[in-house]
Amino acid sequence: MLLPCSGRGRKVLRLPGIAALLVLPAILTSLSGYMLLNADQVERSASRVTQRGAAAALVAPTGETVVELVDASDQAPGKPAGSAPATPVTVVADGEDLQVAVAEGATVGTVLRRLNLQVDEDDRVSPPLTSTIDEGAEIVVQRITTTVEVRQVVVPPPVEERETTDLPEGSRREVSEGQEGMTHVVEEVTWVDGVPTNRVRTGERVVSEPEARIIDIGITSDDEDEDPDSGGNGQTGGASWYVFGSEMTAAHRTLPKGTMVTVTNLENGKTVVVRINDRGPFIDGRVIDLNKVAFEEIASPSQGVINVRISW
């Protein structure tokens, strides 16, 4: 009988005494239907024997399959059994790289069947299943799946600009910030080995329409003109601030000093009355420069410049 003996991580078959001569013919007969491939490599690296389907595989300590016994009858037509040496092949499938040796002339389909690797019509196999394996070939199996996904897509609000005479020319004021909309998008997703590789939009449904963001655009020149609301003279434009004492005063380029001016913040409607005692501002688009204490009555100094109407 055969006595398995272990030695330093490898399995060796030894026959006691004359029993080797008696059982050797039987052993050769039982192996006649198979080709044992790369026996030297098996003895050097194999540490355990595993069964993978109908074919016996010797597995190295790393877990990689290094030798595969392929039935000689599975060779391609015209290739005589037992007439060719082993052909090394790499099989890449399901996250594994399997290093195997097969009978020369075996087909890709034969190797995958011996390794119990099932493929369906959606999977990609390269080379094709009917191809004869060449030495050093790589068989790659890619798992192809298709799913349907529904994604939420945010639709930004459109911007609507309106001209207004309430603001100096070129200035802008946000009237409404608008609101985002929502759309459900249906996509067909193709996955290759668990990684999405392609998306095709197949439909969509509007959940909510976006609301427009409204911006007023000023078209009024900062030249002096009549203010119909005040019954006298007036201007619209930018108002800045600076520090000049602690009184309700302001600077204007042309108004006589001592003129009392009503300043209205166009964004919040707040007003303050100031006395002109200085000259300025000398920056395009600005019509008045308020003392800080006056500016604080109608806006936060952190705003820097605000849109105002002044009348006197």
C-alpha positions in Angstrom: 0.0 0.0 0.0 1.0 3.7 -0.3 2.2 5.3 2.9 2.0 9.1 3.0 5.1 10.6 4.7 5.4 14.3 5.6 8.8 16.1 5.7 9.4 19.8 6.0 6.1 21.0 4.6 5.8 18.5 1.7 4.1 15.2 1.1 6.0 12.3 -0.4 4.6 8.8 -1.3 6.9 6.0 -0.2 6.6 2.2 -0.7 7.8 -0.1 2.0 10.3 -2.7 0.7 9.3 -5.1 -2.0 5.7 -3.8 -2.0 6.8 -1.1 -4.4 7.4 -3.7 -7.1 4.0 -5.3 -6.5 1.9 -2.1 -6.6 3.8 -0.1 -9.2 1.9 -1.6 -12.2 -1.4 -0.8 -10.6 -0.3 2.8 -9.9 0.8 3.3 -13.5 -2.5 1.8 -14.8 -4.7 4.1 -12.6 -2.8 7.2 -13.9 -2.9 6.2 -17.5 -6.0 8.4 -18.2 -4.3 11.6 -16.8 -1.1 13.5 -17.4 0.8 14.5 -14.2 2.2 17.9 -14.9 5.3 19.6 -13.4 6.0 16.9 -10.8 9.3 18.5 -9.7 7.5 21.8 -8.9 4.8 19.9 -6.9 7.4 18.2 -4.7 9.2 21.5 -4.1 6.2 23.8 -3.3 3.1 21.8 -2.5 2.2 21.4 1.2 -1.3 20.2 1.1 -3.7 18.5 -1.4 -7.1 19.8 -2.1 -10.0 18.7 -4.3 -11.4 21.2 -6.8 -14.3 19.7 -8.7 -13.4 16.6 -10.7 -9.7 17.6 -11.0 -7.1 17.2 -8.3 -5.1 20.4 -7.5 -1.9 20.7 -5.5 -1.9 23.9 -3.6 1.2 25.8 -2.5 1.5 27.4 1.0 0.4 30.8 -0.5 -2.9 29.3 -1.5 -2.3 29.6 -5.2 -3.0 26.6 -7.4 0.3 25.6 -9.0 -0.6 22.3 -10.7 -3.8 21.1 -12.3 -4.4 17.5 -13.5 -6.4 17.8 -16.7 -8.2 14.8 -18.1 -6.4 13.9 -21.4 -9.8 13.3 -23.0 -10.5 17.1 -22.6 -7.8 18.0 -25.1 -8.7 19.8 -28.3 -9.6 17.4 -31.2 -6.6 16.1 -33.0 -4.3 16.3 -30.0 -3.2 12.8 -28.9 -3.5 12.2 -25.1 -0.3 12.1 -23.2 1.8 13.4 -26.2 2.5 16.9 -25.0 4.1 18.5 -22.0 2.4 20.9 -19.5 1.4 24.4 -20.5 1.6 27.1 -17.8 -1.5 29.3 -17.6 -2.7 32.2 -15.4 -6.4 32.4 -14.6 -7.7 35.7 -13.4 -11.2 35.5 -12.0 -13.3 36.6 -8.9 -10.4 38.5 -7.4 -7.9 35.7 -7.6 -4.8 34.9 -9.8 -4.5 31.2 -10.2 -1.2 29.8 -11.6 -2.0 26.5 -13.2 -0.4 24.0 -15.6 -2.6 22.2 -18.1 -2.3 19.7 -20.9 -1.2 21.3 -24.2 -4.1 21.6 -26.5 -6.7 22.0 -23.8 -9.4 24.7 -24.3 -10.3 27.7 -22.2 -13.6 26.2 -21.4 -12.0 23.0 -20.2 -9.8 24.8 -17.7 -12.6 26.9 -16.3 -14.8 23.8 -15.9 -12.0 21.9 -14.1 -11.6 24.9 -11.8 -15.4 25.1 -11.1 -15.5 28.6 -12.5 -19.1 29.1 -13.9 -19.7 31.8 -16.5 -23.0 33.0 -17.9 -23.8 34.8 -21.1 -23.2 38.3 -19.7 -19.7 37.5 -18.4 -16.6 38.3 -20.5 -14.1 35.6 -21.1 -10.8 36.3 -22.8 -9.7 34.3 -24.8 -13.1 32.8 -25.9 -14.1 29.5 -24.3 -13.4 27.5 -27.4 -9.9 28.8 -27.8 -6.9 26.5 -27.5 -4.5 27.6 -24.8 -1.1 28.8 -25.7 2.0 28.6 -23.4 2.0 31.5 -21.0 -1.5 32.5 -21.8 -3.7 34.5 -19.4 -7.4 33.6 -19.1 -9.4 36.6 -17.8 -13.0 36.2 -16.5 -14.9 39.5 -15.9 -18.2 39.3 -14.1 -20.7 41.6 -15.8 -23.9 42.7 -14.0 -26.5 45.4 -14.7 -28.5 47.3 -12.1 -31.1 50.1 -12.1 -30.5 53.0 -9.8 -32.5 56.1 -8.9 -30.5 59.2 -8.0 -31.6 62.5 -6.6 -30.4 65.4 -8.7 -30.5 69.0 -7.3 -31.6 71.6 -9.8 -30.2 75.0 -9.1 -32.6 78.0 -9.2 -32.5 80.0 -12.4 -31.5 83.7 -12.1 -33.9 86.4 -13.2 -32.5 89.9 -13.5 -34.8 93.0 -13.5 -33.9 96.6 -14.2 -35.0 99.1 -11.6 -34.6 102.9 -11.2 -34.4 102.4 -7.4 -30.7 101.6 -7.6 -27.7 103.5 -9.1 -26.6 102.3 -12.4 -24.6 99.1 -12.3 -25.5 98.2 -8.7 -27.3 94.9 -7.9 -29.7 93.9 -5.2 -31.0 90.4 -4.4 -34.8 90.4 -4.1 -35.3 86.7 -3.7 -32.7 84.0 -3.2 -34.8 81.4 -5.0 -35.1 77.7 -4.2 -33.5 74.6 -5.5 -35.6 72.0 -7.3 -35.3 68.2 -7.2 -35.4 65.6 -9.9 -35.2 61.7 -9.6 -33.0 60.3 -12.4 -33.3 56.6 -13.4 -30.1 55.1 -14.6 -29.0 51.7 -15.9 -25.6 50.9 -14.4 -23.1 48.4 -15.8 -20.7 46.8 -13.3 -17.5 44.9 -14.2 -16.1 42.8 -11.3 -18.1 45.0 -8.9 -17.0 48.3 -10.3 -19.4 50.6 -12.1 -18.1 51.3 -15.6 -21.1 52.9 -17.4 -24.3 54.7 -16.7 -27.1 55.3 -19.1 -30.0 57.6 -18.2 -33.3 55.8 -18.9 -35.8 58.3 -17.4 -36.4 61.0 -14.9 -39.2 62.5 -12.8 -39.5 66.0 -11.5 -40.1 66.0 -7.7 -40.1 69.8 -7.3 -39.5 72.7 -9.6 -36.9 75.3 -8.8 -37.9 78.9 -7.9 -36.1 81.7 -9.6 -33.5 83.9 -7.8 -34.5 87.5 -8.5 -31.8 90.2 -8.8 -32.6 93.9 -9.3 -30.1 95.8 -11.6 -29.9 99.6 -11.1 -30.2 101.8 -14.1 -30.3 105.3 -12.4 -27.4 107.6 -12.9 -25.9 109.1 -9.8 -26.3 112.6 -11.2 -28.6 114.9 -9.1 -32.2 114.7 -10.1 -35.6 115.4 -8.6 -36.8 112.9 -6.0 -40.5 112.5 -6.6 -41.0 110.9 -3.1 -39.4 113.8 -1.2 -40.9 116.6 -3.2 -37.4 118.1 -3.6 -34.0 117.2 -4.8 -32.4 113.7 -4.4 -29.9 111.1 -5.5 -29.5 107.4 -5.4 -26.2 105.6 -5.1 -23.8 104.1 -2.7 -23.2 105.2 0.8 -19.9 104.5 2.7 -18.8 105.5 6.1 -15.8 107.0 7.9 -15.0 108.3 11.3 -15.3 112.1 11.7 -16.3 113.1 15.3 -19.4 111.8 17.0 -22.2 113.8 15.3 -24.8 112.9 12.7 -22.8 114.3 9.8 -21.8 113.4 6.3 -19.6 114.3 3.3 -21.1 115.3 -0.1 -19.2 116.4 -3.2 -21.4 119.4 -4.1 -24.1 120.2 -1.5 -23.5 123.3 0.6 -22.1 122.6 4.0 -24.9 122.7 6.6 -27.5 121.1 4.3 -29.7 118.7 6.1 -30.0 115.4 4.2 -32.3 112.4 4.7 -30.6 109.1 3.9 -32.7 106.0 3.3 -31.3 102.5 3.2 -33.0 100.9 0.1 -32.5 97.4 1.4 -34.2 97.8 4.8 -36.0 101.1 4.6 -34.3 102.7 7.6 -33.5 106.4 7.5 -31.2 108.9 9.2 -30.9 112.7 8.9 -27.4 114.1 8.7 -25.8 117.5 8.2 -23.3 118.0 5.4 -20.0 119.2 6.9 -17.3 117.7 4.6 -16.5 116.9 1.0 -16.5 113.5 -0.6 -16.8 110.7 -1.5 -14.6 110.7 -4.6 -15.4 107.2 -5.8 -17.6 106.4 -8.8 -21.0 105.1 -7.7 -21.0 106.7 -4.3 -23.2 109.7 -3.5 -22.5 110.2 0.2 -20.0 109.4 2.9 -21.6 109.0 6.4 -20.0 109.5 9.7 -19.8 106.1 11.3 -22.4 106.9 14.1 -24.9 107.9 11.3 -24.1 104.8 9.2 -24.8 102.6 12.2 -28.4 103.9 12.4 -29.3 102.3 9.1 -26.9 99.4 8.5 -24.0 97.5 10.0 -20.6 99.0 9.4 -19.4 95.5 8.3 -21.4 96.0 5.1 -19.0 98.7 4.0 -21.1 100.2 1.2 -25.0 100.2 1.0 -27.5 101.4 -1.6 -29.3 104.6 -0.5 -31.5 107.4 -1.6 -30.7 110.8 -0.3 -33.0 113.8 -0.4 -32.9 117.4 0.8 
